[in-house]
Amino acid sequence: MDLQFFKKSIPTLAIMGLLSVFMIYAIYTLLTPEKRLPIYNPSDVNPKLVDESVVHIRRNHKVADFKLINQNGDIITQENYKNKIYVADFFFTRCTTICPIMSNNMGKLQDIFINDDDIMFLSHSVTPVIDSISVLRAYADKKGVIDSKWNITTGDKKHIYKLARKSYFAVLDEGDGGLQDFVHTENFVLVDKKRQIRGFYDGTDDNDIQRLITDIRILQNEFKD
């Protein structure tokens, strides 16, 4: 073999090798679909979690309009979450079982996405009469809540419970939001910029929190301008 010819061929072979790698990567990228999260409608969810009045709906479900009051006494509506990806949950400040774990995990999510303006968080008190604005403010301070990222809210009990059952599908038990009605759930619900539900997670489970972090990033990619 002509050694001189071989030496001259090395740059050409190197370029061909790089082109081959690039082509393989390009083909793989084109053939590998971008991962997308499912869109959940009432008919896609465990019927035990869905109010019977909406369980038949198969498409176009969106979180209903809402009107709540946050830790600063400000009115919070769906407009505060317009074009935002957010995580919703239901809690109460006197809870000593699952709620402290949930709030701590929501705080971790807040820290991870602190510089992502399109990510927010929304907590609903299930004991709104007890959880006054001043109580929520003290709770928010204790949990390190950043007001621009995370609203901890109170409001009309029937309204909150209707949201839990007909919009977020967050609870197993039935009820009408009356005096004896009580919601207690560990569910975190992921909502996209179109107010569609894109995932359910156990807010007390570290593995599910990691899955939620991954899914939020998937949604961010989906909604890139």
Beta strands, then each sheet from edge to edge (+ up, - down):
strand 1: 67-69
strand 2: 75-77
strand 3: 85-91
strand 4: 119-125
strand 5: 150-153
strand 6: 187-191
strand 7: 197-202
sheet 1: 1+ 2-
sheet 2: 5+ 4+ 3+ 6- 7+
end
